[in-house]
Structures are given as C-alpha cells and as structure tokens.
C-alpha cells in the first residue's frame, strides 16, 4: 500500500459502519455514492467525503451541509484532511 492508501485506511477504519464499503485487500470502493445506504444523514455525509477523497473528485459531498450536520469530531476529521490532503 502507498502512504496515501495507508492514511486513508486508518481514517476510514475509525468508522466501522462505513469501512465495510471498502475492500482494502483489492483497494476498491464497493459503492460510488451514499445514496440508498442504510446510514444516518451524518454517516452518509462522511461516506460522501471519503468517496471524494478516494476518487479525487467530488462525490456529492456538500461542505456547507456537513458543517451544519456533522459532529465536532467528524468535522475535525475533515479539517485535518483539508489541512494536509492526501489521496489513496
């Protein structure tokens, strides 16, 4: 795994209910959108954020919506990435 892949895996594995949507053995996302996933609104926002990082393009992640919905801990994860971005 590359350094970016390792960082991404560590970041996502803090979210077991979301990490299941990635297969790190073959390095692929099992979904391309959070639409229809059996998750809370905040969890779907985090999936969209993780997918955006994974694919290195916006995957329906709404920064303003995230600021109003996500917990402080989740916003912190996003801001840490924003301050030192990496891509898997």
Backbone bond lengths (Angstrom), bond angles and torsions (degrees), N, CA, C in turn:
res aa  C-N    CA-C-N  psi(-1)  N-CA   C-N-CA  omega(-1)  CA-C   N-CA-C  phi
1 X - - - 1.459 - - 1.525 109.35 -
2 X 1.319 114.52 146.07 1.462 119.90 175.51 1.530 108.97 -77.12
3 X 1.316 115.73 168.04 1.464 120.08 177.93 1.529 110.75 -60.82
4 X 1.335 117.39 -41.35 1.459 121.15 178.26 1.519 112.40 -63.63
5 X 1.323 116.64 -39.01 1.461 120.99 178.41 1.525 111.04 -65.93
6 X 1.313 116.04 -40.23 1.470 120.19 178.34 1.524 110.33 -64.65
7 X 1.332 117.45 -46.21 1.467 120.85 178.78 1.526 110.82 -59.98
8 X 1.325 115.82 -43.02 1.466 119.77 -179.76 1.526 110.33 -63.48
9 X 1.305 116.94 -46.18 1.468 120.30 -179.45 1.521 110.80 -59.69
10 X 1.316 117.51 -44.42 1.469 121.28 178.83 1.530 109.86 -61.39
11 X 1.327 116.87 -42.96 1.459 121.40 -178.74 1.536 110.53 -63.43
12 X 1.328 117.12 -46.78 1.464 120.93 -176.89 1.526 111.70 -72.89
13 X 1.306 118.19 -33.96 1.467 120.00 -177.99 1.518 112.99 -66.66
14 X 1.327 118.14 -11.85 1.463 120.76 172.00 1.532 110.85 -72.47
15 X 1.338 116.30 -7.12 1.461 123.41 -178.98 1.532 109.05 -124.67
16 X 1.332 118.32 77.48 1.465 120.07 -175.19 1.533 113.91 -57.53
17 X 1.341 117.59 -32.46 1.460 120.35 179.39 1.525 111.41 -71.18
18 X 1.329 117.03 -14.05 1.471 122.52 178.28 1.524 110.63 -106.92
19 X 1.309 117.83 -35.64 1.474 122.09 -176.92 1.523 112.11 -57.92
20 X 1.316 117.08 -26.45 1.468 120.20 -179.76 1.517 112.72 -64.28
21 X 1.323 117.93 -12.53 1.464 121.56 178.89 1.530 112.34 -89.47
22 X 1.331 117.02 7.31 1.464 122.65 174.75 1.515 109.69 -123.84
23 X 1.306 116.22 143.90 1.462 122.12 173.10 1.520 106.54 -113.44
24 X 1.315 115.64 99.56 1.461 120.27 -175.43 1.526 112.73 -78.36
25 X 1.323 117.40 -12.97 1.461 119.49 175.58 1.530 111.00 -69.51
26 X 1.322 116.05 -36.27 1.466 120.02 179.00 1.531 112.04 -111.84
27 X 1.330 115.76 4.37 1.466 123.33 176.77 1.533 111.99 55.29
28 X 1.335 115.16 60.14 1.455 118.54 174.77 1.523 111.27 -144.83
29 X 1.323 113.97 150.98 1.457 120.69 173.97 1.519 107.71 -84.03
30 X 1.324 116.22 140.10 1.463 121.24 179.51 1.526 111.58 -87.18
31 X 1.326 116.73 -11.96 1.470 122.48 179.22 1.521 108.41 -131.99
32 X 1.325 116.24 160.62 1.464 120.06 175.79 1.524 111.17 -118.61
33 X 1.333 115.44 0.66 1.456 121.37 -179.05 1.526 108.46 -157.70
34 X 1.322 115.29 155.95 1.470 119.38 175.82 1.526 111.29 -86.20
35 X 1.320 116.69 -6.97 1.462 121.01 -177.44 1.526 111.27 -57.68
36 X 1.311 114.86 126.90 1.458 121.26 176.73 1.522 114.87 83.69
37 X 1.319 118.16 -3.80 1.461 119.28 179.30 1.528 110.02 -72.73
38 X 1.325 117.65 143.93 1.474 121.10 -177.76 1.534 111.36 -80.26
39 X 1.328 115.46 63.66 1.457 122.15 -176.69 1.520 109.85 -130.01
40 X 1.318 115.76 163.19 1.461 120.60 175.55 1.533 109.25 -70.04
41 X 1.308 115.92 166.91 1.475 120.54 178.72 1.527 110.90 -58.04
42 X 1.327 117.01 -44.29 1.464 120.89 179.18 1.519 112.14 -63.53
43 X 1.325 116.27 -40.86 1.467 119.74 178.14 1.527 110.81 -65.21
44 X 1.325 117.42 -39.27 1.473 120.09 177.69 1.522 110.74 -64.91
45 X 1.330 117.14 -37.05 1.468 120.07 175.61 1.527 110.74 -62.44
46 X 1.320 116.27 -40.82 1.467 119.14 178.34 1.531 110.80 -66.82
47 X 1.331 117.43 -38.62 1.470 120.13 175.45 1.524 109.33 -59.57
48 X 1.333 117.55 -45.58 1.468 120.39 179.17 1.526 111.25 -61.41
49 X 1.322 116.97 -39.20 1.465 119.94 176.41 1.522 110.36 -63.50
50 X 1.327 117.25 -50.28 1.465 120.57 -179.41 1.525 111.45 -61.13
51 X 1.330 117.67 -40.51 1.458 120.27 177.66 1.529 111.06 -64.10
52 X 1.325 116.89 -37.52 1.464 120.64 178.70 1.524 111.12 -63.84
53 X 1.313 116.29 -41.25 1.470 120.14 176.17 1.526 109.09 -66.42
54 X 1.323 117.00 -46.40 1.466 122.31 -177.35 1.529 111.86 -56.86
55 X 1.357 115.33 -48.52 1.461 120.16 -175.95 1.531 113.27 -90.08
56 X 1.341 116.65 -2.88 1.465 121.92 179.45 1.538 111.36 57.29
57 X 1.325 115.00 38.30 1.470 122.01 174.19 1.536 107.20 -163.93
58 X 1.307 115.99 157.20 1.454 119.64 -177.51 1.520 111.11 -63.50
59 X 1.306 115.28 126.76 1.466 123.06 177.24 1.532 108.33 -115.48
60 X 1.319 115.26 57.53 1.461 122.01 176.84 1.533 112.61 69.39
61 X 1.334 117.37 25.23 1.466 119.87 177.28 1.521 108.87 -85.01
62 X 1.328 116.39 124.45 1.460 122.98 -179.77 1.526 108.88 -107.08
63 X 1.318 115.66 106.26 1.469 121.98 -176.08 1.528 111.17 -60.57
64 X 1.327 117.74 -41.87 1.464 121.76 -178.50 1.530 110.46 -67.30
65 X 1.315 116.61 -44.35 1.461 120.62 176.66 1.527 110.28 -60.24
66 X 1.316 116.22 -43.49 1.467 120.90 -179.89 1.528 110.90 -60.68
67 X 1.327 116.70 -41.00 1.468 120.11 -179.05 1.530 111.59 -62.15
68 X 1.312 116.38 -33.22 1.453 120.10 -178.20 1.513 114.93 -87.57
69 X 1.329 117.51 -17.74 1.466 120.93 -172.74 1.525 112.74 -109.26
70 X 1.327 116.73 -41.40 1.464 120.30 -170.66 1.516 113.36 -72.99
71 X 1.317 114.79 152.47 1.468 121.15 175.19 1.517 109.54 -68.10
72 X 1.297 115.59 163.54 1.463 121.38 177.40 1.533 111.13 -57.18
73 X 1.327 117.14 -41.19 1.473 120.93 179.59 1.525 111.36 -61.79
74 X 1.334 117.11 -43.35 1.465 120.20 179.69 1.523 111.26 -68.38
75 X 1.329 117.30 -40.22 1.473 119.89 176.75 1.520 110.29 -62.72
76 X 1.318 116.22 -35.28 1.465 120.62 178.78 1.539 110.74 -63.78
77 X 1.323 117.56 -41.76 1.473 121.55 177.81 1.529 109.74 -58.16
78 X 1.328 115.92 -45.87 1.468 120.59 -179.33 1.522 110.71 -65.25
79 X 1.314 117.18 -43.41 1.471 120.14 -178.73 1.524 111.65 -67.90
80 X 1.318 117.82 -36.30 1.463 120.12 175.85 1.521 110.39 -61.21
81 X 1.329 116.32 -41.98 1.457 119.69 177.34 1.529 110.25 -66.00
82 X 1.338 116.37 -42.20 1.462 121.14 -179.19 1.526 111.66 -60.25
83 X 1.326 116.91 -36.64 1.465 121.33 -179.28 1.523 112.76 -75.54
84 X 1.318 116.80 -26.71 1.478 121.78 179.55 1.526 108.58 -142.09
85 X 1.336 117.44 70.84 1.472 120.08 -173.95 1.533 113.04 -66.26
86 X 1.289 113.61 149.62 1.478 121.98 175.89 1.521 106.11 -148.58
87 X 1.323 115.72 159.11 1.465 121.10 177.88 1.503 108.86 -132.31
88 X 1.337 116.64 139.16 1.469 119.51 -179.72 1.543 112.00 -75.19
